[in-house]
Amino acid sequence: MSDYYNAFEMSPVPAPGPEAVAPEPFRGIYGMPAFVTIPTEDLAASVDFWVRGLGFFELFAIPGTLVHLRRWAFQDVLLVSAAGVPDRAPAMSVSFACVLDQIDPLVEACRAVRPDAVDGPRDTPWNTRDVEVITPENARVVLTAAKPFDPAGQEARNLAAIGITPPPGAGRGDNEERD
């Protein structure tokens, strides 16, 4: 029995790699296992940024009250009308997965809508490329894409240093289940 379980078959996030393709936006209705609720003083401006900048779409709306946005399955955001929002972004963030070839277009799209909204992209020691975006409501959103795993690379050494080691064959195109 292996200590590793390949759970990519239950996730909309594709396995990392140069051929990774983002899933289509998911328009189905499901019981949301998690979602983010973000207050906004201007629903229209917020929806515009989330749609044009971050690549979400409007699933449904209650005019003047709430807009339910989504990208992939399980990437749900509820924008709710509020009398006020924080003056600045909190330290806390919410992260949404994407694939590597989406990072640069997302950065460009966000900058086109709000030029000072983007920080990054930057590569992390845990093998992702991240971009941080501050939305019109002062929410801190991180778009994160897994990079292909190189078992001989620095990221692999970083992970091994904290006790995280890949299953045999990881990063070599072997994504089969192991005994």
Backbone bond lengths (Angstrom), bond angles and torsions (degrees), N, CA, C in turn:
res aa  C-N    CA-C-N  psi(-1)  N-CA   C-N-CA  omega(-1)  CA-C   N-CA-C  phi
1 M - - - 1.455 - - 1.526 108.79 -
2 S 1.299 115.87 137.55 1.452 122.24 -178.43 1.523 110.86 -89.81
3 D 1.339 116.29 153.13 1.459 121.75 173.07 1.526 110.92 -84.25
4 Y 1.320 117.28 -1.70 1.450 122.00 -176.07 1.516 110.03 -113.76
5 Y 1.312 115.63 140.37 1.456 121.30 176.23 1.517 107.77 -127.43
6 N 1.308 116.43 118.85 1.456 121.01 179.29 1.524 107.68 -80.31
7 A 1.319 116.50 106.19 1.460 121.07 -175.60 1.520 112.65 -104.71
8 F 1.316 118.00 16.46 1.461 118.92 -178.84 1.523 111.98 -63.91
9 E 1.337 118.50 -24.24 1.463 119.34 -178.72 1.528 112.66 -67.96
10 M 1.330 118.57 -16.88 1.461 119.92 179.35 1.530 112.69 -104.16
11 S 1.300 117.44 4.40 1.455 122.05 -176.92 1.519 110.68 -115.07
12 P 1.337 117.93 144.24 1.459 118.64 173.04 1.527 112.53 -74.39
13 V 1.336 117.34 -11.17 1.465 121.31 -178.76 1.530 108.22 -79.12
14 P 1.345 117.36 122.73 1.457 118.96 179.80 1.528 111.51 -72.42
15 A 1.325 115.40 155.67 1.458 120.06 175.03 1.528 108.53 -59.77
16 P 1.349 117.62 141.13 1.461 119.84 -178.63 1.517 111.63 -63.99
17 G 1.304 114.67 146.47 1.455 120.05 176.21 1.507 109.99 161.19
18 P 1.317 116.98 166.24 1.460 120.17 -177.46 1.528 112.81 -65.84
19 E 1.325 117.63 -21.33 1.464 120.85 179.52 1.523 112.34 -95.99
20 A 1.322 118.89 4.64 1.466 121.46 -177.76 1.522 110.12 -59.48
21 V 1.316 115.28 130.94 1.457 121.86 -179.54 1.519 108.21 -118.68
22 A 1.319 115.96 131.75 1.460 120.45 179.11 1.526 109.42 -65.46
23 P 1.326 117.19 141.19 1.458 118.93 175.75 1.528 110.38 -69.21
24 E 1.296 115.47 160.27 1.461 120.69 176.18 1.527 108.52 -67.91
25 P 1.329 117.70 153.86 1.466 119.02 173.14 1.532 109.16 -55.18
26 F 1.322 116.61 140.48 1.467 121.07 -175.43 1.521 109.74 -102.21
27 R 1.321 116.87 117.74 1.458 122.22 -175.17 1.525 112.94 -102.66
28 G 1.325 117.80 2.37 1.457 120.91 -179.67 1.525 111.94 -72.06
29 I 1.323 115.40 162.38 1.460 121.80 177.08 1.530 108.15 -102.86
30 Y 1.319 116.84 132.86 1.457 122.55 179.60 1.524 108.63 -147.83
31 G 1.312 116.42 164.56 1.461 120.86 170.34 1.517 107.45 -72.19
32 M 1.314 117.14 116.90 1.467 120.66 -174.39 1.528 110.22 -74.66
33 P 1.336 117.81 119.41 1.467 119.60 178.57 1.526 112.38 -70.81
34 A 1.309 116.83 -23.40 1.467 122.51 176.91 1.516 107.26 -162.52
35 F 1.328 115.84 151.07 1.457 120.73 175.43 1.514 107.99 -159.10
36 V 1.318 115.37 166.39 1.456 122.00 -179.39 1.519 107.70 -112.83
37 T 1.328 116.59 135.26 1.460 121.96 174.04 1.522 107.43 -111.86
38 I 1.331 115.93 125.09 1.466 120.91 -175.28 1.529 108.84 -126.60
39 P 1.341 116.92 119.90 1.467 119.37 176.73 1.523 110.91 -74.92
40 T 1.324 115.16 145.49 1.460 120.44 178.70 1.524 110.23 -143.68
41 E 1.315 115.62 144.18 1.463 121.31 175.53 1.528 111.18 -83.83
42 D 1.342 117.22 -18.74 1.459 121.44 -176.33 1.530 108.71 -137.03
43 L 1.334 116.43 90.90 1.463 120.56 -177.87 1.533 111.80 -56.17
44 A 1.320 117.23 -43.90 1.468 119.90 -176.45 1.529 111.52 -62.23
45 A 1.326 117.58 -45.80 1.467 120.77 179.97 1.529 110.63 -65.90
46 S 1.324 116.48 -39.59 1.463 119.96 179.01 1.520 111.27 -65.06
47 V 1.325 116.68 -47.20 1.469 120.11 178.87 1.520 109.92 -59.22
48 D 1.326 117.64 -43.91 1.458 121.56 179.43 1.521 111.06 -56.55
49 F 1.335 117.57 -46.35 1.458 120.26 -179.20 1.523 111.62 -66.44
50 W 1.317 117.42 -47.26 1.461 121.01 -178.63 1.529 111.34 -63.04
51 V 1.325 117.54 -35.43 1.463 120.82 -179.09 1.534 110.69 -79.55
52 R 1.323 117.70 -56.66 1.469 120.12 -176.36 1.523 112.81 -73.53
53 G 1.336 117.81 -35.95 1.462 120.69 -177.12 1.513 113.82 -87.32
54 L 1.327 116.57 -50.33 1.465 120.39 -171.75 1.531 114.31 -96.55
55 G 1.330 117.21 -6.19 1.457 119.67 174.56 1.520 115.56 82.30
56 F 1.325 117.53 17.89 1.463 120.67 175.79 1.529 109.06 -83.07
57 F 1.327 117.59 167.32 1.455 121.70 172.92 1.525 108.06 -130.08
58 E 1.314 115.67 158.72 1.460 120.95 -179.67 1.521 108.98 -83.43
59 L 1.337 116.63 114.78 1.460 121.51 177.80 1.527 109.58 -78.87
60 F 1.335 116.28 -46.43 1.464 120.85 172.95 1.515 109.13 -164.67
61 A 1.334 115.71 167.63 1.464 120.49 -178.72 1.522 110.17 -143.97
62 I 1.309 115.02 150.31 1.456 123.97 165.95 1.523 103.59 -111.55
63 P 1.337 117.87 102.95 1.466 120.99 -170.49 1.534 113.97 -47.55
64 G 1.332 113.88 130.45 1.453 121.00 177.84 1.515 115.13 75.05
65 T 1.342 117.93 -2.03 1.462 121.05 -173.63 1.526 113.50 -123.32
66 L 1.343 116.09 -50.95 1.465 120.70 -171.41 1.518 109.85 -153.38
67 V 1.331 115.84 144.28 1.464 122.04 170.63 1.523 107.13 -131.63
68 H 1.338 116.16 126.49 1.465 122.47 177.64 1.526 107.07 -96.48
69 L 1.341 115.42 116.56 1.461 122.73 179.45 1.519 110.44 -108.51
70 R 1.334 115.38 154.43 1.473 119.65 177.45 1.515 109.37 -153.54
71 R 1.339 115.41 153.06 1.475 123.35 169.28 1.521 106.15 -112.62
72 W 1.315 116.70 -95.21 1.454 121.62 177.40 1.527 108.13 -87.81
73 A 1.322 116.46 174.90 1.461 120.41 173.79 1.524 108.27 -57.57
74 F 1.310 116.40 136.59 1.470 125.17 177.19 1.526 113.22 72.63
75 Q 1.315 117.84 15.67 1.464 122.14 172.75 1.526 106.96 -115.38
76 D 1.330 114.52 77.11 1.461 122.13 -174.39 1.521 111.51 -110.16
77 V 1.343 115.50 138.52 1.458 122.92 177.89 1.525 107.58 -133.55
78 L 1.321 115.70 131.82 1.455 120.70 172.62 1.517 107.90 -107.34
79 L 1.326 116.29 115.55 1.465 121.23 172.76 1.518 106.32 -91.34
80 V 1.331 116.88 124.65 1.460 120.90 -177.52 1.525 109.72 -121.85
81 S 1.316 114.49 139.43 1.454 120.48 179.34 1.524 109.66 -64.87
82 A 1.339 115.97 135.06 1.463 121.65 -178.71 1.522 109.74 -143.08
83 A 1.331 115.10 155.28 1.468 120.18 179.20 1.521 112.28 -74.03
84 G 1.329 117.79 -22.20 1.462 121.07 -178.89 1.513 110.74 -158.20
85 V 1.317 115.53 159.37 1.462 122.35 175.84 1.527 107.97 -132.26
86 P 1.328 118.08 161.10 1.465 119.76 178.11 1.528 111.76 -57.24
87 D 1.322 115.69 148.79 1.463 120.94 178.84 1.523 112.65 -70.48
88 R 1.336 116.16 -23.41 1.461 119.94 179.05 1.522 109.67 -145.65
89 A 1.302 115.26 163.17 1.461 120.74 -177.70 1.518 110.43 -68.98
90 P 1.329 117.38 138.47 1.466 119.78 176.69 1.527 110.65 -73.54
91 A 1.315 116.31 168.45 1.463 120.50 176.38 1.528 110.28 -67.10
92 M 1.324 116.76 -32.28 1.458 121.36 -179.86 1.526 110.34 -66.69
93 S 1.328 115.69 146.56 1.458 120.15 177.90 1.521 109.64 -133.82
94 V 1.307 115.64 166.06 1.460 122.46 170.54 1.520 105.90 -120.37
95 S 1.334 116.17 138.02 1.461 120.54 -177.65 1.523 110.39 -114.56
96 F 1.334 115.20 142.39 1.449 122.32 175.94 1.514 108.25 -125.83
97 A 1.336 116.12 132.43 1.457 120.80 178.63 1.517 110.59 -72.34
98 C 1.304 114.39 148.21 1.457 122.22 171.10 1.525 106.27 -147.85
99 V 1.310 117.20 -177.14 1.460 120.14 175.76 1.526 107.94 -109.26
100 L 1.319 115.90 160.02 1.466 120.91 -173.05 1.520 113.84 -53.41
101 D 1.331 117.35 -40.75 1.464 117.38 -176.37 1.526 112.96 -74.76
102 Q 1.330 118.42 -0.04 1.459 121.49 174.29 1.530 112.61 -93.67
103 I 1.325 117.83 -19.82 1.464 120.77 -173.57 1.529 111.87 -58.84
104 D 1.318 118.62 -56.72 1.470 120.20 -176.81 1.527 112.62 -61.32
105 P 1.349 119.95 -45.04 1.469 118.74 176.52 1.531 113.18 -62.37
106 L 1.336 118.36 -35.55 1.465 120.54 176.72 1.524 110.68 -65.54
107 V 1.316 117.40 -41.80 1.466 121.21 177.26 1.525 109.67 -59.61
108 E 1.327 116.99 -48.19 1.467 121.02 -179.82 1.527 111.39 -61.69
109 A 1.333 116.99 -43.65 1.465 120.93 -178.27 1.524 110.99 -65.36
110 C 1.332 117.38 -42.96 1.463 120.48 179.14 1.524 110.80 -64.83
111 R 1.323 116.93 -42.65 1.471 120.31 179.13 1.524 111.60 -66.01
112 A 1.329 117.41 -31.01 1.465 120.20 177.88 1.523 111.23 -66.81
113 V 1.339 116.70 -32.90 1.462 120.64 -179.20 1.526 110.83 -87.65
114 R 1.340 117.18 -43.04 1.467 122.94 179.83 1.523 107.67 -139.19
115 P 1.323 119.53 97.05 1.469 122.72 -172.66 1.528 115.31 -55.18
116 D 1.318 119.23 -33.58 1.468 120.64 -176.95 1.521 113.69 -97.40
117 A 1.336 118.11 14.60 1.463 121.54 -173.21 1.522 114.21 -82.26
118 V 1.329 118.21 -15.18 1.461 121.41 -167.29 1.520 112.69 -110.30
119 D 1.343 115.65 136.92 1.455 123.04 171.76 1.526 106.85 -125.40
120 G 1.303 116.74 117.65 1.461 120.50 -178.94 1.517 109.61 114.81
121 P 1.307 116.30 -166.47 1.457 128.51 12.29 1.525 113.03 -78.74
122 R 1.329 113.38 160.75 1.467 120.14 176.95 1.522 108.93 -143.03
123 D 1.319 115.69 149.14 1.458 121.59 176.08 1.516 108.69 -89.17
124 T 1.336 115.76 140.90 1.463 121.14 -177.70 1.532 110.86 -103.82
125 P 1.327 116.84 160.44 1.465 119.82 176.20 1.533 113.00 -67.19
126 W 1.348 118.16 -14.05 1.476 121.13 -178.74 1.525 111.58 -100.73
127 N 1.336 116.67 19.81 1.458 123.61 167.94 1.528 114.75 77.85
128 T 1.325 116.23 36.98 1.459 119.69 172.75 1.524 109.64 -126.78
129 R 1.301 115.76 163.11 1.465 122.40 169.55 1.520 105.31 -113.09
130 D 1.330 116.78 122.62 1.456 122.75 -174.00 1.517 111.07 -120.89
131 V 1.315 114.70 148.78 1.453 121.47 170.95 1.525 106.66 -132.78
132 E 1.335 115.27 132.54 1.459 121.02 179.85 1.523 108.95 -102.05
133 V 1.332 115.24 133.52 1.461 121.24 -178.08 1.527 108.38 -127.66
134 I 1.327 115.79 134.03 1.465 120.77 172.86 1.527 106.16 -102.15
135 T 1.327 115.74 118.80 1.465 121.90 -175.56 1.531 110.37 -81.97
136 P 1.334 117.70 171.17 1.467 120.00 178.63 1.531 113.36 -58.61
137 E 1.330 117.75 -24.59 1.466 121.33 179.67 1.525 111.87 -88.72
138 N 1.316 116.63 5.64 1.461 124.37 -176.31 1.523 112.55 66.38
139 A 1.317 116.25 33.40 1.463 120.62 170.69 1.524 107.47 -86.30
140 R 1.316 116.01 142.53 1.466 121.51 177.95 1.530 106.64 -98.06
141 V 1.336 116.56 111.02 1.459 123.09 -177.52 1.522 108.31 -113.46
142 V 1.322 116.36 131.35 1.457 121.63 176.50 1.522 107.82 -113.86
143 L 1.311 116.00 124.64 1.460 121.84 172.44 1.517 105.70 -98.26
144 T 1.320 116.13 125.31 1.458 120.17 -171.85 1.521 110.47 -129.11
145 A 1.321 115.95 133.15 1.462 122.11 179.95 1.524 109.18 -125.67
146 A 1.324 115.81 128.41 1.463 120.30 176.34 1.521 109.18 -69.68
147 K 1.319 115.23 138.06 1.457 120.81 175.85 1.526 108.12 -93.21
148 P 1.326 117.72 155.38 1.474 118.85 175.47 1.527 109.68 -55.90
149 F 1.317 115.95 139.63 1.456 121.01 -176.82 1.517 110.66 -84.31
150 D 1.321 115.77 126.32 1.461 122.53 176.05 1.520 107.05 -111.07
151 P 1.338 118.11 106.28 1.470 119.98 -176.94 1.523 113.94 -61.19
152 A 1.338 117.94 -16.04 1.462 120.97 178.38 1.527 111.58 -102.00
153 G 1.336 117.70 2.04 1.453 121.29 -174.79 1.519 114.32 -85.91
154 Q 1.320 115.38 171.56 1.464 122.02 -179.30 1.525 111.71 -61.51
155 E 1.327 117.79 -39.67 1.458 119.91 179.78 1.524 111.03 -61.20
156 A 1.333 117.66 -39.73 1.465 121.29 177.00 1.525 110.26 -62.73
157 R 1.325 116.81 -40.01 1.470 119.97 177.86 1.530 110.41 -67.00
158 N 1.341 117.34 -39.38 1.470 120.62 177.17 1.526 110.55 -59.89
159 L 1.324 116.52 -46.67 1.462 120.40 -179.42 1.529 111.20 -66.31
160 A 1.323 117.43 -41.65 1.469 120.80 179.37 1.524 110.86 -62.13
161 A 1.337 116.76 -34.19 1.465 120.75 -179.45 1.526 112.09 -63.89
162 I 1.321 117.49 -23.37 1.472 119.60 177.83 1.526 111.87 -106.66
163 G 1.344 116.12 13.36 1.454 120.26 173.56 1.515 115.91 92.19
164 I 1.321 117.91 9.79 1.463 120.53 178.34 1.516 107.81 -102.17
165 T 1.319 115.67 112.87 1.457 120.44 179.63 1.524 108.66 -119.95
166 P 1.314 116.94 144.38 1.460 120.14 -178.88 1.520 111.12 -77.54
167 P 1.327 116.13 158.68 1.457 118.26 172.62 1.520 109.83 -66.06
168 P 1.322 118.54 156.93 1.468 120.50 178.72 1.523 110.31 -54.96
169 G 1.316 116.15 135.77 1.457 121.23 177.19 1.512 114.52 87.67
170 A 1.328 118.90 -5.18 1.464 120.19 -178.90 1.525 109.62 -62.93
171 G 1.305 115.39 139.17 1.451 120.63 178.85 1.499 113.15 85.20
172 R 1.309 117.64 0.84 1.460 120.64 -179.80 1.529 111.06 -111.71
173 G 1.338 117.46 19.05 1.450 120.45 179.63 1.509 112.96 85.64
174 D 1.322 117.61 3.10 1.459 122.04 -179.19 1.514 109.17 -95.64
175 N 1.312 116.79 97.67 1.450 120.82 179.33 1.516 112.08 -110.35
176 E 1.325 116.72 20.55 1.454 120.57 -179.73 1.522 110.59 -77.22
177 E 1.337 114.88 154.84 1.461 119.94 176.75 1.520 109.03 -65.47
178 R 1.310 117.06 145.97 1.465 122.02 -178.52 1.507 110.93 -112.06
179 D 1.340 115.57 149.00 1.473 119.83 176.41 1.501 110.86 -79.16
